[in-house]
């Protein structure tokens, strides 16, 4: 007969390999829950011992992804992973950091400022896709190309 791995051992194996949210851990373990297993009690025990922490997961996730994405995309991803929106807000970058990240992303993707309105909209759409809000996008575009002569919207009319 094959040796059955306990739910607790499975959970610890998952947590040893990566930080994971409580919701994702529950999802991964759900298919292994037996009659004698209490998934909620196990998840509570793991959290009490700080082996699983949504706070730590959120902090690590935001730190690793904030240089690639804006707050809107980070919030969406973390909500999908079952993180509480109030907790997410505590770890998101502030406005200045978002602007700096958006400028870095913009310079990496585009080497020159937009030559016309179509290119400007393309750059704006790119940053929006990355999860930056309109205010951050406008500020980042202005600051990113400050050393160049960036045409105003009025110049395109």
TORDO-504433 format. One record per atom (N, C-alpha, C, O, CB): y, z, x; residue in one letter. Coordinates in steps of 0.001 Angstrom, whole numbers, plus 500000, padded with zeros to 6 digits. Glycine has a CB too. Layout:
N
YZXa ...
end
This chain:
157
498814500000500841x 500000500000500000x 501249500000500886x 501297500667501919x 499998501224499043x 502237499251500463x 503476499101501211x 504324500370501120x 504416500980500055x 504266497895500694x 504941500768502234x 505762501967502287x 507084501706501560x 507837500805501930x 506012502400503757x 507354502496500533x 508567502318499737x 509731503075500386x 509618504264500682x 508341502806498278x 510823502392500597x 512015503005501195x 512802503691500088x 513030503111499027x 512901501939501936x 513216504929500341x 513966505676499329x 515356505065499136x 515884504365500000x 514084507165499730x 515908505356497991x 517249504861497663x 518276505413498645x 519203504710499049x 517633505246496219x 518107506659499020x 519025507306499961x 518995506604501324x 520046506368501921x 518664508799500123x 517811506274501811x 517670505586503095x 518297504198503010x 518971503764503944x 516179505484503506x 518080503503501905x 518702502183501723x 520229502289501782x 520896501486502435x 518264501558500374x 520766503293501089x 522220503495501072x 522740503776502477x 523754503215502891x 522596504655500126x 522051504638503203x 522479504977504561x 522365503776505501x 523200503603506389x 521648506143505101x 521353502961505313x 521226501738506118x 522395500790505865x 522934500200506801x 519897501026505809x 522778500646504618x 523918499779504274x 525198500336504909x 525969499601505526x 524082499664502719x 525407501639504747x 526621502267505269x 526661502287506792x 527741502305507383x 526739503679504741x 525512502284507423x 525472502250508892x 525914500900509431x 526416500808510551x 524064502570509396x 525732499863508646x 526098498515509080x 527545498156508778x 528153497382509518x 525196497513508429x 528108498705507704x 529458498303507309x 530090499318506374x 529404500069505681x 529430496936506645x 531424499321506373x 532160500077505359x 532037499290504064x 532092498060504074x 533679500303505767x 531874499978502971x 531686499322501687x 532248500220500597x 532217501444500721x 530187499005501430x 532756499625499545x 533299500423498450x 532160501045497641x 531022500578497675x 534204499556497539x 532490502082496933x 531492502765496095x 530898501803495079x 529688501789494856x 532121503973495372x 531753501005494470x 531303500053493461x 530336499015494040x 529313498705493429x 532500499354492840x 530663498487495206x 529780497497495845x 528460498135496273x 527401497520496149x 530477496860497067x 528522499359496772x 527302500058497167x 526404500273495954x 525193500068496028x 527637501408497836x 526993500682494851x 526222500876493614x 525579499563493177x 524418499538492767x 527127501428492486x 526335498481493267x 525809497169492876x 524619496776493748x 523616496264493251x 526910496098492972x 524741497022495051x 523657496661495970x 522404497522495753x 521283497048495941x 524135496799497417x 522596498761495366x 521467499683495212x 520827499625493820x 519673500020493647x 521925501097495495x 521574499136492838x 521129499172491448x 519723498598491241x 518944499140490458x 522106498418490592x 519403497527491925x 518095496892491719x 516944497706492315x 515781497429492021x 518097495499492327x 517249498701493143x 516213499527493770x 516052500891493100x 515212501688493515x 516532499721495234x 516852501165492066x 516801502465491398x 515477502602490652x 515103501751489845x 518000502637490424x 514787503692490946x 513524503977490269x 513712505016489185x 514828505462488917x 512476504450491268x 512602505397488562x 512653506380487475x 513175507727487946x 513891508411487215x 511277506555486862x 512820508107489159x 513182509429489681x 514549509444490376x 515019510506490783x 512118509903490651x 515181508295490515x 516438508209491261x 517646508422490354x 517666507985489203x 516545506855491957x 518642509096490895x 519917509286490207x 521004508666491094x 521478509292492042x 520203510825489918x 521381507453490776x 522333506704491595x 523681507401491683x 524256507492492768x 522516505307491037x 524195507894490562x 525501508569490564x 525487509808491458x 526438510049492201x 525900508963489132x 524430510578491390x 524324511778492232x 524294511391493705x 524926512046494534x 523061512593491869x 523565510333494033x 523504509863495415x 524882509400495887x 525308509744496989x 522480508720495550x 525577508623495056x 526916508143495421x 527880509306495608x 528709509286496518x 527454507182494351x 527778510317494755x 528623511508494892x 528322512249496191x 529239512700496876x 528424512448493695x 527045512375496529x 526649513040497778x 527192512289498992x 527714512905499922x 525112513148497868x 527073510975498986x 527566510167500104x 529079510322500264x 529591510381501382x 527205508684499896x 529779510385499144x 531237510557499186x 531610511963499678x 532552512119500456x 531849510304497788x 530873512981499225x 531148514361499645x 530978514536501152x 531731515278501782x 530227515334498905x 530002513861501722x 529753513949503164x 530632512967503960x 530527512884505184x 528271513677503457x 531482512240503262x 532381511238503856x 531630510109504555x 532143509489505487x 533315511905504845x 530417509853504093x 529664508714504621x 530107507438503929x 529984506342504476x 528145508924504441x 530619507595502726x 531204506475501983x 532546506957501475x 532653508032500884x 530270505987500795x 533576506147501712x 534921506525501299x 535693505277500882x 535871504348501671x 535660507275502437x 536148505271499631x 536965504145499175x 538305504116499907x 538857503043500148x 537193504226497654x 538831505293500262x 540093505349501001x 539940504686502372x 540759503856502767x 540562506815501162x 538888505062503084x 538639504497504412x 538374502993504314x 538874502211505123x 537444505209505089x 537587502602503318x 537287501180503125x 538573500391502862x 538784499327503443x 536293500990501954x 539422500916501992x 540682500245501657x 541574500117502883x 542144499055503131x 541419501006500549x 541695501186503642x 542525501161504848x 542016500122505849x 542802499354506403x 542555502550505501x 540722500098506076x 540139499150507029x 540290497720506522x 540629496818507289x 538651499472507276x 540042497515505242x 540139496171504661x 541570495641504779x 541781494514505227x 539692496186503177x 542538496445504381x 543943496022504443x 544358495764505886x 545034494776506171x 544863497086503806x 543961496636506784x 544321496466508203x 543744495159508764x 544408494469509537x 543812497670509036x 542530494827508381x 541890493630508939x 542347492333508282x 542251491269508893x 540401493748508808x 542840492403507051x 543192491181506312x 544687490958506108x 545095489858505736x 542535491210504984x 545514491979506345x 546942491852506020x 547668490843506896x 548721490340506503x 547617493193506148x 547135490533508070x 547776489524508908x 547441488107508431x 548013487135508923x 547350489702510369x 546521487991507481x 546134486685506936x 546619486464505514x 546851485327505102x 544640486537506977x 546772487555504759x 547060487447503335x 548192488366502911x 548484489369503562x 545821487757502529x 548819488000501805x 549867488813501223x 549301489871500297x 548102489897500019x 550849487945500478x 550179490744499824x 549756491867498999x 549087491446497696x 548167492119497232x 550931492732498694x 549535490345497101x 548925489920495845x 547442489597496037x 546609489981495215x 549664488700495280x 547121488907497100x 545729488539497369x 544908489757497799x 543743489888497421x 545667487453498453x 545508490634498579x 544809491856498985x 544470492717497770x 543355493226497655x 545664492660499983x 545444492878496856x 545208493659495637x 544074493064494813x 543182493778494355x 546485493731494793x 544120491755494630x 543100491079493833x 541711491284494441x 540764491610493726x 543416489578493720x 541589491098495738x 540294491248496405x 539769492677496293x 538587492890496024x 540407490849497877x 540646493649496498x 540215495041496444x 539854495470495019x 538922496251494828x 541308495945496999x 540582494969494023x 540234495265492632x 538849494717492305x 538071495364491605x 541285494673491669x 538541493515492815x 537222492931492587x 536127493760493250x 534973493718492823x 537180491496493110x 536475494503494276x 535501495338494976x 535428496738494372x 534744497617494896x 535853495428496459x 536144496935493259x 536067498193492529x 536973499299493026x 536736500469492724x 534698498673492560x 537996498962493775x 538919499977494298x 540003500251493253x 540502499331492603x 539558499512495655x 540355501519493103x 541377501956492154x 542745501377492548x 543149501498493705x 541438503508492095x 543462500749491600x 544775500150491911x 545780501123492528x 546582500723493373x 545368499575490658x 545750502382492124x 546673503371492707x 546363503587494183x 547274503760494992x 546589504714491946x 545105503578494527x 544680503741495925x 545085502518496750x 545523502647497893x 543145503960496008x 544936501347496167x 545295500103496859x 546764500147497262x 547116499812498393x 545015498865495959x 547611500561496335x 549053500566496561x 549429501428497764x 550391501122498469x 549778501064495316x 548682502498498002x 548985503409499123x 548808502755500485x 549435503178501456x 548102504637499043x 547970501738500573x 547626501159501876x 548211499770502128x 548048499224503219x 546143501086502003x 548884499196501146x 549439497849501325x 550633497865502282x 551373498846502343x 549861497260499968x 550814496773503025x 551964496691503935x 553295496718503179x 553374496289502027x 551877495417504779x 554332497226503837x 555651497236503213x 556273495831503291x 555696494912503872x 556575498286503901x 557440495695502702x 558092494384502590x 558350493747503955x 558082492561504143x 559407494519501832x 558865494517504901x 559175493965506227x 557920493475506947x 557938492434507605x 559881495017507082x 556845494226506817x 555588493815507444x 555040492551506781x 554505491672507456x 554550494951507365x 555174492466505466x 554735491257504758x 555524490033505210x 554955488964505432x 554881491442503243x 556830490199505342x 557677489085505790x 557253488644507186x 557109487451507454x 559179489490505782x 557057489605508062x 556619489293509423x 555272488561509414x 555095487580510136x 556516490580510258x 554329489034508603x 553023488381508502x 553157486964507951x 552499486042508435x 552081489203507614x 554002486792506947x 554200485470506347x 554806484496507362x 554413483331507419x 555109485574505103x 555745484969508148x 556365484124509178x 555329483715510214x 555276482553510616x 557541484861509862x 554513484656510642x 553459484354511624x 552487483318511069x 552120482369511762x 552694485639512017x 552081483502509839x 551154482560509187x 551803481185509063x 551162480159509296x 550732483082507785x 553073481179508695x 553811479923508530x 553920479174509854x 553698477964509902x 555212480196507964x 554256479879510918x 554375479241512234x 553033478745512757x 552969477744513471x 554981480212513230x 551985479437512407x 550660479015512860x 550235477725512160x 549622476853512776x 549626480125512604x 550558477609510883x 550153476435510098x 551116475256510300x 550686474110510433x 550080476799508608x 552398475548510319x 553418474496510421x 554259474723511670x 554823475801511857x 554323474468509153x 554340473717512516x 555081473854513777x 556584473608513612x 557387474084514414x 554522472888514809x 556956472865512572x 558360472504512360x 558812472896510965x 557996473042510054x 558570471002512578x 560124473067510802x 560632473383509463x 560438472185508531x 560257471058508992x 562132473783509524x 560475472430507244x 560304471320506303x 561448470314506427x 562613470693506550x 560221471849504861x 561101469032506392x 562107467977506516x 562733467638505175x 563846467118505117x 561492466728507126x 562026467931504111x 562546467616502776x 562007468637501775x 561243469535502128x 562154466162502348x 562420468479500532x 562036469414499488x 560527469426499269x 559945470476498996x 562745469071498194x 559898468270499385x 558453468184499188x 557709469034500227x 556769469752499883x 557989466714499268x 558123468955501478x 557499469761502531x 557798471249502342x 556944472096502603x 557984469300503913x 559006471558501890x 559362472960501644x 558468473533500552x 557972474653500675x 560858473091501245x 558264472775499494x 557384473224498407x 555943473364498894x 555217474256498455x 557446472240497223x 555540472489499794x 554194472570500359x 554028473882501137x 553003474552501017x 553914471351501281x 555026474236501921x 554972475486502682x 555021476698501749x 554337477697501975x 556131475548503692x 555834476597500704x 555915477686499731x 554574477859499010x 554111478982498808x 557045477416498708x 553964476753498631x 552670476794497950x 551607477399498866x 550765478176498415x 552247475378497500x 551647477044500145x 550696477586501115x 550796479116501173x 549781479810501138x 550948476977502513x 552022479631501262x 552196481080501323x 551818481745499998x 551279482852499992x 553643481422501687x 552094481082498888x 551714481629497584x 550195481710497471x 549657482686496949x 552294480766496438x 549513480687497957x 548051480686497949x 547500481839498791x 546452482404498479x 547514479343498471x 548210482172499842x 547795483273500700x 548120484642500091x 547761485672500662x 548460483143502056x 548794484659498940x 549012485916498235x 550357486579498436x 550502487776498190x 547990486851498626x 551343485816498882x 552685486372499037x 553488486097497771x 553336485046497147x 553400485773500286x 554348487053497392x 555165486844496193x 556389485987496531x 556678485736497701x 555608488205495588x 557085485555495520x 558202484615495663x 559310485162496567x 559862484431497389x 558777484281494294x 559628486427496414x 560682487043497222x 560316487007498711x 561149486666499552x 560928488498496766x 559097487353499021x 558626487339500415x 558623485906500952x 559017485663502093x 557201487962500523x 558180484972500133x 558109483568500548x 559494483038500898x 559680482428501951x 557478482706499439x 560455483267500030x 561822482770500274x 562411483377501552x 562988482671502379x 562737483094499067x 562256484686501697x 562788485367502881x 562090484870504149x 562740484619505163x 562621486897502744x 560778484732504087x 560016484272505249x 560422482855505643x 560569482565506830x 558509484327504958x 560602481979504675x 561028480603504978x 562403480587505637x 562632479845506592x 561052479752503696x 563311481403505127x 564651481455505715x 564606481983507147x 565255481430508035x 565574482332504860x 563848483044507371x 563799483658508700x 562951482856509682x 563250482810510875x 563259485070508597x 561902482231509182x 560992481482510062x 561694480304510718x 561439479972511876x 559780480986509275x 562557479698509976x 563222478497510482x 564710478738510721x 565510477806510642x 563032477339509505x 565082479978511011x 566494480325511224x 567089479588512428x 568279479272512424x 566638481837511420x 566293479314513442x 566783478612514627x 566901477111514407x 567468476393515230x 565871478880515801x 566365476654513302x 566449475239512937x 567441475104511796x 567824476100511181x 565048474664512535x 567854473890511512x 568724473712510355x 567838473406509155x 567395472275508957x 569779472572510593x 567589474448508357x 566760474330507157x 567653473927505999x 568580474663505662x 566008475665506845x 567401472775505378x 568226472349504250x 568103473310503067x 567026473840502798x 567835470939503819x 569217473527502364x 569191474344501162x 568630473531500021x 568505472310500119x 570593474872500816x 568290474207498937x 567786473519497751x 568832472537497215x 568486471481496685x 567398474539496659x 570128472896497360x 571199472039496850x 571268470712497598x 571728469711497049x 572537472756496950x 570815470703498843x 570880469477499631x 569900468420499140x 570033467245499483x 570611469785501084x 568924468824498346x 567902467892497880x 568232467257496536x 567560466320496103x 566586468596497785x 569248467759495890x 569566467254494548x 570281465928494557x 570605465394493496x 570399468245493816x 
end
